[in-house]
């Protein structure tokens, strides 16, 4: 017997996903586009002020939006891989074999947020518990038939799977449900394609898309036709040129390989410029801080609150792709750089990890990682584990880490106790209200590495630039003013110690 449709509030956490025994007339996702992204009201548009700058990029990004109800793909999925993703009304599907139902629902809600960020309207979600996904159709045979009825009854254009589907599974599902079927990886790639701004970012996204597309090329009709052989194909070449010839599919594959090789050369060509900037910072002994964390945890908002960088802030996943580096100063006057990096997500496609490895170098070369966690998220422990896995992949596991629970204004005192149990040394902050930001800055100043060598200098009064540079790049332990000049005792880097040799004074006896 069919259950009656349920009426739900606008809160994404309260939305009930379909269980395995629910029929076609199931609970639907709400109409609000942001509700799957965040469970509390926290859209940057409602509070962006001087800390976030004018946010002109947000107007540009919102100037072009997809219009629902215009799809022509319901009856025709031919050559679906060659079409640009036009997500409109979607139904989500997922299979979970271990873990709790809450974990599976959190994963599906994250997929809903990804789909909404890509421009879709999520109509429904279906979960099935199985020991293993079906190798042919991902869902079981009965569930596939049920999914076909759901898609037809809701008028959905697309089915999105909460995993990376094999090409054969994708084709079989398309044949069964009669609409386009894509997977989680395709949705993430589509978001990255929309949000990439810089030349390097666009090249990285295109490389990841081609790596994803290559094993999924599919022959339809003309794509399987062959080049002519014999004298026709060889321009009169005659003997030795006869044969079936290459198929158009093989030519497409070769063109993709050529384009990928060109993109890799372009990305490698951009590396010297980044290395030169980092070498300049290292030469001047400027420590670096990298802000890392799960997507939509508030990394850009925190950077704006600390430095006034004016980086784009939007209540969307992967709103920021390109690394932004700003200069800041500790309470004792030391200069350091702080970089905002691309966010992470569970099951981040390996194509993106490889393509964005150059961007993630900011994390690998940092002296301190500020790990921003969304305190209001239903599964902060899962977010922390995901981010640390990716940090480990880029070889940054040994770098000191400062955990910051952002959005502290959205959690209760009881929630704070639970989070403190997860990370006892963490700092609670709110980029929206400014709460805890001073504590974050104090922790950064405390955790930045101290220069290794202690020097004692006497700097002539006409070389005030040297004293100023010591305050900016080193830790000044003691300063005094003598007749012959400024007496300074400081911790400096080995490189700077060599440059200051002319001002060296003998260390006073105890």
KELO-380254 format. One record per residue (C-alpha): z, x, y; residue number from 0; residue in one letter. Coordinates in Angstrom, 1 decimal, always signed. Layout:
<rs>
(r (Z X Y) NUM A)
...
</rs>
This chain:
<rs>
(r (+0.0 +0.0 +0.0) 0 X)
(r (-0.9 +1.3 +3.4) 1 X)
(r (+1.8 +2.2 +5.9) 2 X)
(r (+1.6 +0.8 +9.4) 3 X)
(r (+0.7 +3.2 +12.2) 4 X)
(r (+3.8 +4.6 +14.0) 5 X)
(r (+4.4 +4.7 +17.7) 6 X)
(r (+5.4 +8.2 +18.8) 7 X)
(r (+6.8 +9.7 +22.0) 8 X)
(r (+4.9 +12.4 +23.9) 9 X)
(r (+7.1 +15.1 +22.5) 10 X)
(r (+5.1 +17.3 +20.1) 11 X)
(r (+8.0 +18.2 +18.0) 12 X)
(r (+8.6 +14.5 +17.2) 13 X)
(r (+5.0 +14.0 +16.0) 14 X)
(r (+5.1 +13.3 +12.3) 15 X)
(r (+2.3 +14.9 +10.3) 16 X)
(r (+0.9 +13.2 +7.2) 17 X)
(r (+2.7 +13.8 +4.0) 18 X)
(r (+0.9 +14.1 +0.7) 19 X)
(r (+1.4 +10.4 -0.3) 20 X)
(r (+0.3 +8.9 +3.1) 21 X)
(r (-2.9 +6.9 +3.2) 22 X)
(r (-5.7 +6.9 +5.7) 23 X)
(r (-4.0 +4.9 +8.5) 24 X)
(r (-1.5 +7.6 +9.4) 25 X)
(r (+0.5 +8.8 +12.4) 26 X)
(r (-1.8 +10.3 +15.1) 27 X)
(r (-1.2 +13.1 +17.5) 28 X)
(r (-0.4 +12.0 +21.1) 29 X)
(r (-2.9 +12.0 +23.8) 30 X)
(r (-1.4 +14.7 +26.0) 31 X)
(r (-3.2 +18.0 +25.8) 32 X)
(r (-0.2 +20.2 +26.5) 33 X)
(r (+2.3 +18.5 +24.2) 34 X)
(r (+1.3 +20.6 +21.1) 35 X)
(r (+1.6 +23.8 +23.1) 36 X)
(r (+5.1 +23.4 +24.4) 37 X)
(r (+7.8 +21.0 +23.5) 38 X)
(r (+9.4 +20.8 +27.0) 39 X)
(r (+7.9 +20.3 +30.4) 40 X)
(r (+7.1 +23.8 +31.5) 41 X)
(r (+3.5 +23.9 +32.7) 42 X)
(r (+3.1 +26.7 +35.2) 43 X)
(r (+1.1 +24.4 +37.4) 44 X)
(r (+4.3 +22.5 +38.2) 45 X)
(r (+6.3 +25.5 +39.5) 46 X)
(r (+3.9 +28.3 +40.3) 47 X)
(r (+5.0 +29.8 +43.6) 48 X)
(r (+5.1 +33.1 +45.3) 49 X)
(r (+5.9 +35.0 +42.1) 50 X)
(r (+2.6 +33.9 +40.5) 51 X)
(r (+0.4 +34.4 +43.5) 52 X)
(r (-2.4 +31.9 +44.4) 53 X)
(r (-3.6 +31.6 +40.8) 54 X)
(r (-7.3 +31.2 +41.9) 55 X)
(r (-8.5 +31.9 +38.4) 56 X)
(r (-6.8 +28.7 +37.1) 57 X)
(r (-9.1 +26.6 +39.4) 58 X)
(r (-12.2 +28.5 +38.1) 59 X)
(r (-11.1 +28.0 +34.4) 60 X)
(r (-10.5 +24.3 +35.0) 61 X)
(r (-13.8 +23.7 +36.8) 62 X)
(r (-15.7 +23.3 +33.5) 63 X)
(r (-14.2 +21.0 +30.8) 64 X)
(r (-15.6 +19.5 +27.7) 65 X)
(r (-16.3 +15.8 +27.8) 66 X)
(r (-15.2 +13.8 +24.7) 67 X)
(r (-17.3 +11.3 +23.0) 68 X)
(r (-20.7 +13.0 +23.5) 69 X)
(r (-21.0 +14.6 +20.1) 70 X)
(r (-24.3 +14.2 +18.2) 71 X)
(r (-23.1 +16.2 +15.1) 72 X)
(r (-21.5 +13.5 +13.1) 73 X)
(r (-24.5 +12.9 +10.9) 74 X)
(r (-26.1 +16.3 +11.1) 75 X)
(r (-24.3 +19.6 +10.2) 76 X)
(r (-27.5 +21.5 +9.5) 77 X)
(r (-27.3 +25.2 +10.7) 78 X)
(r (-23.8 +24.6 +11.9) 79 X)
(r (-23.0 +28.3 +12.0) 80 X)
(r (-25.6 +28.9 +14.6) 81 X)
(r (-24.2 +26.4 +17.1) 82 X)
(r (-21.8 +27.1 +19.8) 83 X)
(r (-18.4 +25.6 +19.0) 84 X)
(r (-18.1 +22.2 +20.7) 85 X)
(r (-14.8 +21.0 +19.6) 86 X)
(r (-14.0 +17.4 +20.6) 87 X)
(r (-12.1 +15.0 +18.3) 88 X)
(r (-10.6 +17.0 +15.4) 89 X)
(r (-8.5 +16.4 +12.3) 90 X)
(r (-6.3 +19.3 +11.1) 91 X)
(r (-5.8 +20.1 +7.4) 92 X)
(r (-3.3 +22.5 +5.8) 93 X)
(r (-2.1 +23.6 +2.4) 94 X)
(r (+1.3 +25.1 +1.8) 95 X)
(r (+2.6 +26.5 -1.5) 96 X)
(r (+6.0 +27.9 -0.6) 97 X)
(r (+8.5 +27.5 +2.2) 98 X)
(r (+9.8 +24.3 +3.7) 99 X)
(r (+7.9 +21.4 +5.1) 100 X)
(r (+9.2 +22.3 +8.6) 101 X)
(r (+7.5 +25.7 +8.4) 102 X)
(r (+4.2 +24.1 +7.4) 103 X)
(r (+4.5 +21.5 +10.2) 104 X)
(r (+5.2 +24.3 +12.7) 105 X)
(r (+2.1 +26.1 +11.6) 106 X)
(r (+0.0 +22.9 +11.9) 107 X)
(r (+1.5 +22.2 +15.4) 108 X)
(r (+0.4 +25.7 +16.4) 109 X)
(r (-3.1 +25.0 +15.1) 110 X)
(r (-3.0 +21.8 +17.2) 111 X)
(r (-2.1 +23.9 +20.3) 112 X)
(r (-5.0 +26.3 +19.5) 113 X)
(r (-7.4 +23.4 +19.1) 114 X)
(r (-6.3 +21.9 +22.4) 115 X)
(r (-6.6 +25.2 +24.2) 116 X)
(r (-10.1 +25.5 +22.9) 117 X)
(r (-10.9 +22.1 +24.4) 118 X)
(r (-10.4 +19.6 +21.6) 119 X)
(r (-8.5 +16.4 +21.3) 120 X)
(r (-6.4 +16.4 +18.1) 121 X)
(r (-6.4 +13.0 +16.3) 122 X)
(r (-4.5 +13.7 +13.1) 123 X)
(r (-3.1 +16.3 +10.8) 124 X)
(r (-3.0 +16.4 +7.0) 125 X)
(r (-0.7 +18.6 +4.8) 126 X)
(r (-0.9 +19.0 +1.1) 127 X)
(r (+1.6 +20.9 -1.1) 128 X)
(r (-0.2 +22.8 -3.9) 129 X)
(r (+0.6 +26.0 -5.8) 130 X)
(r (-2.7 +27.4 -4.6) 131 X)
(r (-5.5 +26.1 -2.4) 132 X)
(r (-8.4 +24.7 -4.3) 133 X)
(r (-11.0 +27.5 -4.7) 134 X)
(r (-13.9 +25.0 -4.2) 135 X)
(r (-12.8 +22.7 -1.4) 136 X)
(r (-9.4 +24.1 -0.2) 137 X)
(r (-7.8 +20.6 -0.6) 138 X)
(r (-7.7 +18.9 -3.9) 139 X)
(r (-10.5 +16.6 -4.9) 140 X)
(r (-8.5 +13.4 -4.2) 141 X)
(r (-7.4 +14.7 -0.8) 142 X)
(r (-10.9 +15.6 +0.1) 143 X)
(r (-12.0 +12.0 -0.5) 144 X)
(r (-9.0 +10.8 +1.5) 145 X)
(r (-9.9 +13.2 +4.3) 146 X)
(r (-13.5 +11.8 +4.4) 147 X)
(r (-12.1 +8.3 +4.9) 148 X)
(r (-9.7 +9.5 +7.7) 149 X)
(r (-12.6 +11.3 +9.5) 150 X)
(r (-14.8 +8.2 +9.3) 151 X)
(r (-12.1 +5.8 +10.4) 152 X)
(r (-11.0 +8.0 +13.4) 153 X)
(r (-14.5 +9.0 +14.5) 154 X)
(r (-13.7 +12.7 +14.3) 155 X)
(r (-16.3 +15.3 +14.9) 156 X)
(r (-14.7 +18.3 +13.4) 157 X)
(r (-12.2 +19.3 +10.6) 158 X)
(r (-10.1 +22.4 +11.3) 159 X)
(r (-8.3 +24.2 +8.4) 160 X)
(r (-5.1 +26.1 +9.0) 161 X)
(r (-6.3 +29.3 +7.3) 162 X)
(r (-9.5 +31.4 +7.0) 163 X)
(r (-11.8 +29.5 +4.7) 164 X)
(r (-14.2 +31.2 +2.4) 165 X)
(r (-17.9 +30.4 +3.2) 166 X)
(r (-18.3 +28.4 +0.0) 167 X)
(r (-15.2 +26.3 +0.7) 168 X)
(r (-16.5 +25.6 +4.2) 169 X)
(r (-19.9 +24.4 +2.8) 170 X)
(r (-18.3 +22.3 +0.1) 171 X)
(r (-16.0 +20.6 +2.6) 172 X)
(r (-18.9 +19.9 +5.0) 173 X)
(r (-20.9 +18.4 +2.2) 174 X)
(r (-17.9 +16.1 +1.3) 175 X)
(r (-16.7 +15.0 +4.7) 176 X)
(r (-20.1 +15.0 +6.5) 177 X)
(r (-18.9 +16.6 +9.7) 178 X)
(r (-18.5 +20.2 +10.9) 179 X)
(r (-15.7 +22.2 +9.3) 180 X)
(r (-14.3 +25.3 +10.9) 181 X)
(r (-11.2 +27.4 +10.3) 182 X)
(r (-8.3 +28.8 +12.3) 183 X)
(r (-10.1 +32.1 +12.9) 184 X)
(r (-13.1 +30.3 +14.4) 185 X)
(r (-10.9 +28.5 +16.8) 186 X)
(r (-9.1 +31.7 +17.9) 187 X)
(r (-12.4 +33.4 +18.4) 188 X)
(r (-13.6 +30.5 +20.5) 189 X)
(r (-10.6 +30.7 +22.8) 190 X)
(r (-11.0 +34.5 +23.2) 191 X)
(r (-14.7 +33.9 +24.1) 192 X)
(r (-13.7 +31.4 +26.8) 193 X)
(r (-11.0 +33.6 +28.3) 194 X)
(r (-12.5 +37.1 +28.2) 195 X)
(r (-13.2 +38.3 +31.8) 196 X)
(r (-13.7 +42.0 +31.8) 197 X)
(r (-16.7 +43.9 +30.5) 198 X)
(r (-14.6 +45.5 +27.8) 199 X)
(r (-12.9 +42.2 +26.9) 200 X)
(r (-16.3 +40.5 +26.4) 201 X)
(r (-17.6 +43.3 +24.3) 202 X)
(r (-14.4 +43.2 +22.1) 203 X)
(r (-14.7 +39.4 +21.6) 204 X)
(r (-18.4 +39.6 +20.8) 205 X)
(r (-17.8 +42.3 +18.2) 206 X)
(r (-15.1 +40.2 +16.5) 207 X)
(r (-17.4 +37.2 +16.5) 208 X)
(r (-20.2 +39.1 +14.9) 209 X)
(r (-17.9 +40.5 +12.2) 210 X)
(r (-16.7 +37.0 +11.4) 211 X)
(r (-20.3 +35.6 +11.4) 212 X)
(r (-21.9 +38.2 +9.3) 213 X)
(r (-20.6 +37.1 +5.8) 214 X)
(r (-21.1 +33.5 +6.8) 215 X)
(r (-24.8 +33.6 +7.6) 216 X)
(r (-26.5 +30.7 +5.8) 217 X)
(r (-30.1 +30.1 +4.9) 218 X)
(r (-31.6 +26.8 +5.9) 219 X)
(r (-35.3 +26.1 +5.5) 220 X)
(r (-37.1 +28.6 +7.6) 221 X)
(r (-34.3 +31.1 +7.4) 222 X)
(r (-35.2 +31.8 +3.8) 223 X)
(r (-38.9 +32.3 +4.5) 224 X)
(r (-40.2 +35.7 +3.8) 225 X)
(r (-42.4 +38.1 +5.7) 226 X)
(r (-46.0 +38.1 +4.4) 227 X)
(r (-46.9 +40.9 +2.0) 228 X)
(r (-50.2 +42.6 +1.1) 229 X)
(r (-52.9 +43.2 +3.7) 230 X)
(r (-51.8 +40.2 +5.7) 231 X)
(r (-48.3 +41.6 +6.3) 232 X)
(r (-49.2 +45.3 +6.6) 233 X)
(r (-51.9 +44.9 +9.3) 234 X)
(r (-54.5 +45.9 +6.7) 235 X)
(r (-52.3 +48.5 +5.1) 236 X)
(r (-53.6 +47.6 +1.7) 237 X)
(r (-52.1 +49.1 -1.5) 238 X)
(r (-48.4 +49.7 -1.5) 239 X)
(r (-47.6 +47.1 +1.1) 240 X)
(r (-47.8 +44.1 -1.2) 241 X)
(r (-44.6 +42.3 -2.1) 242 X)
(r (-42.4 +39.4 -1.3) 243 X)
(r (-41.2 +40.8 +2.0) 244 X)
(r (-37.8 +40.5 +3.7) 245 X)
(r (-36.3 +37.1 +4.3) 246 X)
(r (-35.4 +36.0 +7.8) 247 X)
(r (-31.8 +36.0 +6.7) 248 X)
(r (-32.0 +39.7 +5.9) 249 X)
(r (-33.6 +40.4 +9.3) 250 X)
(r (-30.7 +38.5 +11.0) 251 X)
(r (-28.2 +40.5 +9.2) 252 X)
(r (-29.9 +43.8 +10.2) 253 X)
(r (-30.0 +42.6 +13.9) 254 X)
(r (-26.3 +41.8 +13.7) 255 X)
(r (-25.5 +45.2 +12.3) 256 X)
(r (-27.5 +46.8 +15.1) 257 X)
(r (-25.7 +44.8 +17.7) 258 X)
(r (-22.3 +45.6 +16.2) 259 X)
(r (-23.1 +49.3 +16.3) 260 X)
(r (-24.1 +49.1 +19.9) 261 X)
(r (-20.9 +47.2 +20.9) 262 X)
(r (-18.8 +49.8 +19.1) 263 X)
(r (-20.5 +52.6 +21.1) 264 X)
(r (-19.9 +50.7 +24.3) 265 X)
(r (-16.2 +50.2 +23.5) 266 X)
(r (-15.8 +53.8 +22.5) 267 X)
(r (-17.6 +54.8 +25.8) 268 X)
(r (-14.9 +53.0 +27.8) 269 X)
(r (-12.1 +54.9 +26.1) 270 X)
(r (-12.3 +58.1 +28.2) 271 X)
(r (-11.6 +56.1 +31.4) 272 X)
(r (-8.4 +54.7 +29.9) 273 X)
(r (-7.4 +58.1 +28.5) 274 X)
(r (-7.9 +59.6 +32.0) 275 X)
(r (-5.5 +57.1 +33.5) 276 X)
(r (-2.9 +57.6 +30.9) 277 X)
(r (-3.2 +61.4 +31.1) 278 X)
(r (-2.7 +61.1 +34.9) 279 X)
(r (+0.5 +59.1 +34.3) 280 X)
(r (+1.7 +61.6 +31.7) 281 X)
(r (+1.0 +64.5 +34.0) 282 X)
(r (+3.0 +63.0 +36.7) 283 X)
(r (+5.8 +62.1 +34.2) 284 X)
(r (+5.5 +58.4 +34.9) 285 X)
(r (+7.1 +56.4 +32.0) 286 X)
(r (+5.3 +53.3 +30.8) 287 X)
(r (+6.6 +49.9 +29.7) 288 X)
(r (+4.5 +47.4 +27.7) 289 X)
(r (+5.2 +43.7 +27.6) 290 X)
(r (+4.4 +42.4 +24.2) 291 X)
(r (+5.1 +39.1 +22.5) 292 X)
(r (+3.8 +35.9 +20.9) 293 X)
(r (+1.1 +34.0 +22.8) 294 X)
(r (+2.5 +31.5 +25.4) 295 X)
(r (+5.9 +33.2 +25.4) 296 X)
(r (+5.7 +33.8 +29.1) 297 X)
(r (+4.7 +37.5 +29.3) 298 X)
(r (+2.4 +37.1 +32.3) 299 X)
(r (+5.0 +34.9 +34.1) 300 X)
(r (+7.7 +37.6 +33.6) 301 X)
(r (+5.3 +40.3 +34.9) 302 X)
(r (+4.6 +38.2 +38.0) 303 X)
(r (+8.4 +37.6 +38.5) 304 X)
(r (+9.1 +41.3 +38.2) 305 X)
(r (+6.2 +42.8 +40.2) 306 X)
(r (+4.4 +39.9 +42.0) 307 X)
(r (+1.2 +40.9 +40.1) 308 X)
(r (-0.4 +37.4 +40.5) 309 X)
(r (-1.7 +37.5 +36.9) 310 X)
(r (-3.1 +34.2 +35.6) 311 X)
(r (-0.4 +31.9 +34.3) 312 X)
(r (-1.4 +28.8 +32.3) 313 X)
(r (+0.3 +26.6 +29.7) 314 X)
(r (-2.3 +27.6 +27.1) 315 X)
(r (-2.5 +30.0 +24.2) 316 X)
(r (-4.2 +33.4 +24.9) 317 X)
(r (-4.5 +32.7 +28.6) 318 X)
(r (-4.4 +36.4 +29.2) 319 X)
(r (-6.6 +38.8 +27.3) 320 X)
(r (-7.1 +41.9 +29.5) 321 X)
(r (-4.3 +44.3 +30.0) 322 X)
(r (-2.8 +44.4 +33.5) 323 X)
(r (-0.9 +47.5 +34.6) 324 X)
(r (+1.4 +47.4 +37.7) 325 X)
(r (+3.9 +49.9 +39.2) 326 X)
(r (+7.6 +49.2 +39.5) 327 X)
(r (+10.8 +51.1 +40.4) 328 X)
(r (+14.2 +51.3 +38.7) 329 X)
(r (+17.4 +50.8 +40.6) 330 X)
(r (+17.9 +54.6 +40.9) 331 X)
(r (+14.4 +55.0 +42.3) 332 X)
(r (+12.4 +56.2 +39.3) 333 X)
(r (+8.8 +54.9 +39.2) 334 X)
(r (+7.3 +53.4 +36.0) 335 X)
(r (+4.3 +51.4 +35.0) 336 X)
(r (+4.6 +48.0 +33.3) 337 X)
(r (+1.6 +46.5 +31.4) 338 X)
(r (+0.9 +42.9 +30.3) 339 X)
(r (-0.9 +42.8 +27.0) 340 X)
(r (-2.7 +40.2 +24.8) 341 X)
(r (-0.4 +37.8 +23.0) 342 X)
(r (-0.1 +37.7 +19.2) 343 X)
(r (-0.1 +34.8 +16.8) 344 X)
(r (+0.6 +34.4 +13.1) 345 X)
(r (-2.3 +35.1 +10.9) 346 X)
(r (-4.1 +36.8 +13.8) 347 X)
(r (-7.7 +37.5 +12.5) 348 X)
(r (-8.1 +41.1 +11.4) 349 X)
(r (-11.4 +41.2 +13.3) 350 X)
(r (-9.5 +40.7 +16.6) 351 X)
(r (-6.8 +43.3 +15.7) 352 X)
(r (-9.6 +45.8 +15.1) 353 X)
(r (-11.7 +44.8 +18.1) 354 X)
(r (-8.7 +44.8 +20.5) 355 X)
(r (-7.2 +48.0 +19.2) 356 X)
(r (-8.2 +49.7 +22.4) 357 X)
(r (-6.3 +47.1 +24.4) 358 X)
(r (-3.3 +47.4 +22.1) 359 X)
(r (-3.2 +51.1 +22.8) 360 X)
(r (-1.1 +50.2 +25.8) 361 X)
(r (+1.6 +49.2 +23.4) 362 X)
(r (+1.2 +52.2 +21.1) 363 X)
(r (+1.4 +54.7 +24.1) 364 X)
(r (+4.4 +53.0 +25.8) 365 X)
(r (+7.8 +54.5 +26.2) 366 X)
(r (+9.5 +51.1 +25.9) 367 X)
(r (+8.3 +47.8 +24.6) 368 X)
(r (+9.6 +44.6 +26.3) 369 X)
(r (+9.3 +42.0 +23.5) 370 X)
(r (+9.2 +38.6 +25.1) 371 X)
(r (+10.2 +35.7 +22.8) 372 X)
(r (+9.9 +32.0 +23.6) 373 X)
(r (+13.6 +30.8 +23.3) 374 X)
(r (+12.5 +27.1 +23.3) 375 X)
(r (+10.2 +27.5 +20.3) 376 X)
(r (+11.2 +25.8 +17.0) 377 X)
(r (+10.7 +29.1 +15.0) 378 X)
(r (+11.7 +32.1 +17.2) 379 X)
(r (+12.5 +34.2 +14.1) 380 X)
(r (+9.0 +33.7 +12.8) 381 X)
(r (+7.5 +34.7 +16.2) 382 X)
(r (+9.6 +37.9 +16.3) 383 X)
(r (+8.5 +38.9 +12.7) 384 X)
(r (+4.8 +38.3 +13.6) 385 X)
(r (+4.9 +40.4 +16.7) 386 X)
(r (+6.7 +43.2 +15.0) 387 X)
(r (+4.1 +43.2 +12.2) 388 X)
(r (+1.3 +43.7 +14.7) 389 X)
(r (+3.3 +46.3 +16.6) 390 X)
(r (+3.6 +48.2 +13.3) 391 X)
(r (-0.2 +47.9 +12.7) 392 X)
(r (-0.9 +49.8 +16.0) 393 X)
(r (+1.6 +52.5 +15.1) 394 X)
(r (+4.3 +51.5 +17.6) 395 X)
(r (+7.1 +50.7 +15.3) 396 X)
(r (+9.3 +53.7 +16.4) 397 X)
(r (+9.1 +52.9 +20.1) 398 X)
(r (+12.3 +51.5 +21.6) 399 X)
(r (+12.3 +47.7 +22.0) 400 X)
(r (+14.0 +45.4 +24.4) 401 X)
(r (+14.0 +41.8 +23.2) 402 X)
(r (+13.9 +39.2 +26.0) 403 X)
(r (+14.4 +35.5 +25.2) 404 X)
(r (+12.3 +33.9 +28.0) 405 X)
(r (+12.5 +30.2 +29.0) 406 X)
(r (+16.3 +30.3 +28.8) 407 X)
(r (+16.5 +27.4 +31.2) 408 X)
(r (+15.1 +25.2 +28.3) 409 X)
(r (+17.8 +25.9 +25.7) 410 X)
(r (+21.4 +24.8 +25.2) 411 X)
(r (+24.5 +27.0 +24.9) 412 X)
(r (+24.5 +26.3 +21.1) 413 X)
(r (+20.9 +27.5 +20.9) 414 X)
(r (+21.8 +30.7 +22.7) 415 X)
(r (+24.5 +31.4 +20.2) 416 X)
(r (+21.9 +31.1 +17.4) 417 X)
(r (+19.4 +33.3 +19.2) 418 X)
(r (+22.1 +35.9 +19.9) 419 X)
(r (+22.8 +36.0 +16.2) 420 X)
(r (+19.1 +36.9 +15.6) 421 X)
(r (+19.1 +39.7 +18.2) 422 X)
(r (+22.6 +40.7 +19.4) 423 X)
(r (+21.3 +43.1 +22.0) 424 X)
(r (+18.7 +40.7 +23.5) 425 X)
(r (+18.7 +39.6 +27.2) 426 X)
(r (+18.2 +35.9 +28.2) 427 X)
(r (+15.9 +35.3 +31.1) 428 X)
(r (+13.8 +32.6 +32.7) 429 X)
(r (+10.6 +33.7 +34.5) 430 X)
(r (+10.5 +30.2 +36.0) 431 X)
(r (+14.0 +30.2 +37.7) 432 X)
(r (+14.6 +33.9 +37.9) 433 X)
(r (+17.7 +33.7 +35.8) 434 X)
(r (+18.4 +37.0 +33.9) 435 X)
(r (+15.5 +38.9 +35.5) 436 X)
(r (+17.9 +41.4 +37.1) 437 X)
(r (+19.5 +42.0 +33.7) 438 X)
(r (+16.0 +42.7 +32.3) 439 X)
(r (+15.3 +45.2 +35.0) 440 X)
(r (+18.7 +46.9 +34.5) 441 X)
(r (+18.0 +47.1 +30.7) 442 X)
(r (+14.6 +48.6 +31.4) 443 X)
(r (+16.1 +51.3 +33.7) 444 X)
(r (+18.8 +52.0 +31.1) 445 X)
(r (+16.4 +52.3 +28.1) 446 X)
(r (+13.6 +54.3 +29.7) 447 X)
(r (+13.7 +57.8 +28.3) 448 X)
(r (+15.4 +60.5 +30.4) 449 X)
(r (+13.5 +63.7 +31.1) 450 X)
(r (+14.6 +66.4 +28.7) 451 X)
(r (+15.3 +69.5 +30.9) 452 X)
(r (+18.1 +69.9 +33.4) 453 X)
(r (+17.1 +72.0 +36.4) 454 X)
(r (+19.0 +73.1 +39.5) 455 X)
(r (+16.8 +73.6 +42.6) 456 X)
(r (+17.2 +74.6 +46.2) 457 X)
(r (+14.3 +72.9 +48.1) 458 X)
(r (+13.6 +74.0 +51.7) 459 X)
(r (+14.0 +71.3 +54.3) 460 X)
(r (+10.3 +71.4 +55.2) 461 X)
(r (+9.4 +70.4 +51.6) 462 X)
(r (+10.9 +66.9 +51.6) 463 X)
(r (+7.9 +65.8 +49.4) 464 X)
(r (+9.4 +67.6 +46.5) 465 X)
(r (+12.7 +65.8 +46.8) 466 X)
(r (+10.9 +62.5 +47.1) 467 X)
(r (+8.9 +63.2 +44.0) 468 X)
(r (+12.0 +64.1 +42.1) 469 X)
(r (+13.5 +60.7 +43.0) 470 X)
(r (+10.4 +58.9 +41.8) 471 X)
(r (+9.6 +60.7 +38.5) 472 X)
(r (+13.0 +62.2 +37.4) 473 X)
(r (+16.6 +61.4 +37.2) 474 X)
(r (+18.5 +63.0 +40.0) 475 X)
(r (+22.1 +63.8 +38.9) 476 X)
(r (+23.4 +65.4 +42.0) 477 X)
(r (+22.2 +66.2 +45.5) 478 X)
(r (+23.8 +68.3 +48.3) 479 X)
(r (+22.7 +69.7 +51.6) 480 X)
(r (+23.2 +73.5 +52.1) 481 X)
(r (+22.2 +75.8 +54.9) 482 X)
(r (+19.2 +77.2 +53.0) 483 X)
(r (+17.9 +73.7 +51.9) 484 X)
(r (+18.5 +70.7 +49.7) 485 X)
(r (+20.4 +71.5 +46.6) 486 X)
(r (+19.3 +69.2 +43.7) 487 X)
(r (+20.4 +69.0 +40.1) 488 X)
(r (+18.1 +66.8 +38.1) 489 X)
(r (+16.6 +66.0 +34.7) 490 X)
(r (+12.9 +66.6 +34.7) 491 X)
(r (+10.0 +66.7 +32.3) 492 X)
(r (+8.8 +70.1 +30.9) 493 X)
(r (+5.5 +69.8 +32.9) 494 X)
(r (+7.3 +69.2 +36.2) 495 X)
(r (+9.9 +72.0 +35.4) 496 X)
(r (+7.0 +74.5 +35.4) 497 X)
(r (+5.7 +73.2 +38.7) 498 X)
(r (+9.1 +73.6 +40.3) 499 X)
(r (+9.8 +77.1 +39.1) 500 X)
(r (+9.5 +78.5 +42.7) 501 X)
(r (+12.5 +76.4 +43.8) 502 X)
(r (+14.7 +77.2 +40.8) 503 X)
(r (+18.3 +78.3 +41.6) 504 X)
(r (+20.7 +79.8 +39.2) 505 X)
(r (+23.0 +77.3 +37.5) 506 X)
(r (+26.4 +77.6 +39.1) 507 X)
(r (+29.2 +79.0 +36.9) 508 X)
(r (+31.8 +76.5 +35.6) 509 X)
</rs>
